[in-house]
Amino acid sequence: MIYRIAIYKDGKFGHYATPEEMETLRVNADGEVEALAAHLNDYNQILGYCWKPVSDTHKVEWGVHDPLADPQKCRIYEYDIVRDCGGRVRGMADIKDIMYGMSEATISTEAVFGNLHTYPEPLGGEAR
């Protein structure tokens, strides 16, 4: 399993965490996102670091590598828009959809269009 972290601002999708941002983010055992934060004293001196919950603005999107393709290039995540082997364009609503598609070999990962956050048009939607 792989994941990416979607970062929201004012309730709307902003961007996916960059590699630099991922260095200070983690997903805990409950699937919630936490950020590394400095613990300061009254004089703004750093006493140490701790993990703070940020799941109100950061959401995990789970994904998988396509086992039939180059694992560095073909990754499918929740909310991705793909074309299945029957030529049908559909959104991957959750990880169960992706796993089912992989087990049935119905997903054509050469046709990952993007994700529903930034490119909902293939499914007739509007950008979030």
Backbone bond lengths (Angstrom), bond angles and torsions (degrees), N, CA, C in turn:
res aa  C-N    CA-C-N  psi(-1)  N-CA   C-N-CA  omega(-1)  CA-C   N-CA-C  phi
1 M - - - 1.442 - - 1.523 109.36 -
2 I 1.316 114.23 141.92 1.455 121.72 175.18 1.521 107.26 -125.02
3 Y 1.302 116.51 168.93 1.455 119.07 176.81 1.522 110.10 -151.96
4 R 1.322 113.84 162.13 1.459 121.62 169.98 1.517 105.74 -133.72
5 I 1.315 116.43 161.30 1.465 120.31 -178.04 1.517 108.75 -117.30
6 A 1.322 115.06 120.57 1.461 122.05 176.51 1.526 107.76 -88.70
7 I 1.332 115.95 132.20 1.459 121.11 -179.47 1.527 108.37 -110.56
8 Y 1.324 115.39 126.74 1.458 122.54 -177.30 1.516 110.85 -106.84
9 K 1.322 115.51 149.32 1.459 121.32 174.60 1.517 106.97 -133.00
10 D 1.310 116.45 129.11 1.466 122.58 -178.28 1.528 111.28 53.29
11 G 1.326 116.45 38.29 1.457 121.76 176.53 1.518 115.44 79.22
12 K 1.342 117.60 0.03 1.465 121.12 -179.52 1.521 109.90 -116.60
13 F 1.336 114.99 148.92 1.452 120.25 178.20 1.512 109.96 -58.07
14 G 1.336 116.57 132.11 1.457 121.64 178.00 1.515 111.50 -105.61
15 H 1.342 115.81 -60.12 1.464 121.07 179.99 1.524 109.13 -167.84
16 Y 1.323 114.81 170.37 1.458 120.15 172.50 1.523 108.22 -89.67
17 A 1.322 115.96 144.53 1.460 121.08 -179.53 1.523 110.37 -57.24
18 T 1.316 115.58 133.23 1.459 122.19 177.81 1.534 108.94 -77.01
19 P 1.323 117.71 165.48 1.467 118.86 175.90 1.532 112.35 -55.72
20 E 1.318 116.99 -36.30 1.469 119.95 178.20 1.529 111.00 -66.36
21 E 1.323 117.00 -42.80 1.465 120.26 178.33 1.528 111.07 -65.97
22 M 1.331 116.89 -35.25 1.463 120.77 -179.32 1.527 112.31 -64.06
23 E 1.332 117.41 -21.43 1.458 120.23 178.65 1.523 112.35 -65.95
24 T 1.328 117.72 -22.23 1.462 121.16 -179.64 1.526 112.12 -115.02
25 L 1.332 117.35 16.39 1.459 122.00 177.96 1.524 109.26 -122.48
26 R 1.326 115.50 151.98 1.456 120.48 173.38 1.523 109.05 -150.36
27 V 1.324 115.18 162.84 1.457 121.69 174.72 1.523 106.27 -109.47
28 N 1.335 116.58 123.68 1.459 119.26 -177.98 1.528 110.78 -81.35
29 A 1.299 116.99 179.83 1.464 122.29 -176.26 1.525 112.78 -62.63
30 D 1.326 117.74 -22.18 1.455 121.40 178.71 1.525 112.45 -89.49
31 G 1.339 116.91 2.25 1.462 120.65 179.85 1.515 113.64 81.68
32 E 1.322 117.38 14.81 1.460 122.26 178.80 1.527 109.66 -97.26
33 V 1.332 116.06 149.02 1.462 120.92 -179.74 1.527 109.81 -87.50
34 E 1.334 114.55 137.63 1.458 121.62 176.44 1.530 108.62 -128.63
35 A 1.332 115.43 149.66 1.465 121.40 178.61 1.523 109.26 -119.45
36 L 1.313 115.38 143.70 1.456 120.92 177.35 1.526 108.16 -74.64
37 A 1.322 116.37 126.25 1.465 121.02 -177.04 1.521 110.04 -131.84
38 A 1.311 115.06 145.74 1.461 120.57 177.86 1.525 109.36 -77.52
39 H 1.318 115.76 137.88 1.462 122.18 174.75 1.523 106.62 -98.88
40 L 1.350 116.52 115.37 1.471 121.57 -173.68 1.518 111.59 -105.76
41 N 1.316 115.49 151.60 1.462 119.43 172.26 1.536 108.52 -90.17
42 D 1.330 116.85 -172.92 1.467 120.80 -177.46 1.530 112.82 -65.83
43 Y 1.326 117.65 -15.65 1.462 121.57 -179.15 1.535 111.43 -104.07
44 N 1.327 116.51 17.84 1.465 123.63 -178.89 1.523 113.77 59.26
45 Q 1.320 115.68 28.40 1.461 120.45 173.83 1.526 107.89 -92.21
46 I 1.313 115.63 139.91 1.466 120.14 -178.81 1.524 109.70 -75.77
47 L 1.325 114.57 122.36 1.461 120.58 177.52 1.520 111.42 -93.70
48 G 1.299 115.64 -23.60 1.458 121.08 -178.27 1.525 108.98 167.62
49 Y 1.299 115.14 -171.43 1.462 120.65 -179.54 1.519 109.27 -126.69
50 C 1.325 115.46 150.77 1.456 120.57 178.01 1.527 108.82 -147.56
51 W 1.319 115.69 163.25 1.463 121.61 178.80 1.520 109.18 -93.58
52 K 1.327 115.99 125.45 1.470 122.61 -179.68 1.521 109.49 -112.73
53 P 1.332 117.91 139.45 1.471 120.03 178.08 1.534 111.53 -67.68
54 V 1.327 116.52 136.28 1.465 122.10 177.68 1.537 110.79 -133.99
55 S 1.333 116.46 22.85 1.464 119.82 -175.92 1.522 113.92 -68.19
56 D 1.325 117.76 -8.82 1.463 118.87 174.78 1.530 110.79 -72.95
57 T 1.335 117.93 -24.10 1.467 121.34 -179.77 1.525 112.96 -121.48
58 H 1.316 118.36 -9.70 1.470 122.86 -177.66 1.529 108.80 -124.85
59 K 1.327 117.18 126.34 1.460 121.96 -178.60 1.524 110.37 -122.44
60 V 1.323 115.79 140.04 1.458 121.69 178.02 1.524 109.10 -85.39
61 E 1.322 116.03 135.65 1.457 122.08 171.18 1.524 106.65 -120.19
62 W 1.321 116.16 113.76 1.457 122.09 -176.95 1.519 110.02 -79.74
63 G 1.312 116.16 154.53 1.448 120.51 179.58 1.511 112.29 -156.52
64 V 1.322 114.79 179.57 1.459 121.65 179.17 1.521 109.39 -141.77
65 H 1.327 115.71 159.29 1.457 121.98 169.89 1.513 106.85 -82.28
66 D 1.311 117.91 143.66 1.460 121.40 172.65 1.525 106.59 -74.74
67 P 1.334 118.55 116.26 1.465 120.01 -176.67 1.522 113.27 -68.12
68 L 1.323 117.50 -14.67 1.460 120.54 -178.62 1.518 112.67 -96.79
69 A 1.316 117.44 2.19 1.470 120.34 -175.48 1.524 110.24 -132.94
70 D 1.317 115.62 178.49 1.461 122.27 178.06 1.527 108.97 -62.12
71 P 1.339 118.69 115.50 1.466 120.30 -175.35 1.521 114.17 -65.19
72 Q 1.331 118.22 -18.96 1.455 119.76 177.70 1.525 111.86 -79.36
73 K 1.301 118.04 -20.09 1.461 120.64 -175.88 1.516 113.46 -111.17
74 C 1.314 118.40 -35.27 1.468 121.05 -172.10 1.514 111.23 -103.17
75 R 1.289 114.61 93.22 1.457 122.26 177.65 1.515 107.24 -122.74
76 I 1.312 115.90 140.03 1.461 120.64 178.30 1.513 107.09 -123.03
77 Y 1.330 115.04 128.91 1.455 121.65 179.89 1.524 109.96 -118.29
78 E 1.332 114.46 163.50 1.454 119.73 171.03 1.529 108.07 -55.00
79 Y 1.298 116.29 142.91 1.466 125.33 178.76 1.527 113.75 75.42
80 D 1.348 118.01 5.07 1.459 119.61 173.07 1.519 109.92 -75.78
81 I 1.313 115.04 154.27 1.464 122.15 177.06 1.526 106.50 -109.12
82 V 1.329 116.29 122.35 1.462 121.25 -176.70 1.525 110.42 -129.65
83 R 1.324 114.33 164.02 1.459 120.22 171.89 1.523 106.72 -107.81
84 D 1.339 116.83 127.39 1.454 118.57 178.95 1.529 109.87 -83.99
85 C 1.320 115.86 174.61 1.465 120.37 -175.61 1.523 112.61 -63.11
86 G 1.307 117.35 -20.31 1.463 121.07 176.62 1.521 112.83 -84.61
87 G 1.336 117.06 2.25 1.457 121.19 179.07 1.514 114.03 86.36
88 R 1.327 117.48 2.03 1.466 122.17 -178.34 1.524 109.58 -82.46
89 V 1.321 117.66 133.34 1.464 122.62 176.86 1.521 107.56 -92.05
90 R 1.347 115.72 130.76 1.463 118.54 -178.56 1.522 110.55 -150.44
91 G 1.305 114.56 157.91 1.461 120.86 177.47 1.505 110.32 -94.91
92 M 1.309 115.55 143.73 1.462 121.62 177.03 1.523 107.09 -89.53
93 A 1.315 116.99 98.77 1.462 121.31 -174.28 1.523 112.75 -68.91
94 D 1.324 117.55 -38.09 1.462 119.77 178.85 1.518 109.96 -154.20
95 I 1.296 116.20 177.29 1.463 121.28 -174.61 1.519 111.41 -63.78
96 K 1.340 118.39 -29.46 1.466 120.12 178.50 1.520 110.80 -64.05
97 D 1.340 117.72 -38.22 1.466 120.72 176.29 1.525 110.68 -61.28
98 I 1.315 116.17 -43.07 1.466 120.40 -178.30 1.521 109.99 -65.41
99 M 1.325 116.86 -47.33 1.463 120.57 -178.24 1.527 110.68 -62.63
100 Y 1.329 117.40 -40.42 1.461 120.49 177.63 1.527 109.55 -63.34
101 G 1.325 117.26 -45.28 1.452 120.91 179.75 1.515 112.17 -61.06
102 M 1.328 116.23 -39.01 1.464 119.94 178.87 1.524 110.69 -68.24
103 S 1.333 116.64 -44.20 1.460 119.19 -177.16 1.524 111.46 -66.83
104 E 1.318 116.81 -30.77 1.457 121.04 178.77 1.528 112.30 -90.17
105 A 1.348 116.39 -2.94 1.470 122.74 -178.68 1.525 110.95 52.70
106 T 1.325 115.67 44.07 1.460 119.93 -178.90 1.519 112.71 -102.92
107 I 1.317 118.12 -6.85 1.457 120.23 -176.51 1.521 109.77 -96.96
108 S 1.318 115.71 131.16 1.463 121.26 173.83 1.519 107.20 -99.96
109 T 1.324 117.25 100.85 1.461 119.48 -174.94 1.514 113.11 -73.78
110 E 1.319 118.10 -9.92 1.458 118.14 173.84 1.524 109.81 -67.20
111 A 1.313 116.43 -14.75 1.458 120.81 -176.29 1.530 111.04 -116.72
112 V 1.333 117.38 49.52 1.457 120.72 170.99 1.518 105.69 -86.55
113 F 1.337 116.68 112.33 1.460 121.70 -173.59 1.522 113.48 -80.93
114 G 1.279 117.22 -26.55 1.453 121.82 -173.65 1.505 107.66 148.53
115 N 1.322 117.02 -144.19 1.462 118.88 178.51 1.516 110.41 -137.11
116 L 1.318 114.48 162.60 1.462 120.91 -175.85 1.523 113.60 -63.59
117 H 1.338 117.40 -22.21 1.464 120.22 179.78 1.520 111.65 -67.17
118 T 1.318 116.14 -41.74 1.459 119.55 -171.74 1.523 114.25 -113.09
119 Y 1.344 117.29 -12.33 1.457 119.29 -175.20 1.527 110.67 -147.05
120 P 1.335 118.32 64.51 1.465 120.37 -176.20 1.530 114.43 -82.24
121 E 1.328 117.52 -5.05 1.462 120.58 -173.53 1.529 114.90 -56.64
122 P 1.356 120.34 -38.31 1.470 117.77 179.96 1.517 113.78 -58.62
123 L 1.333 116.69 -22.04 1.460 120.39 179.67 1.530 111.51 -104.04
124 G 1.328 116.83 8.86 1.461 120.30 177.47 1.504 114.78 79.96
125 G 1.330 118.33 20.15 1.458 120.99 -178.54 1.513 112.36 -104.15
126 E 1.327 113.44 -173.81 1.455 120.86 176.80 1.518 108.65 -117.57
127 A 1.327 117.45 153.60 1.460 121.07 178.83 1.516 110.16 -60.10
128 R 1.326 116.16 141.30 1.474 120.92 -178.43 1.500 110.86 -84.63
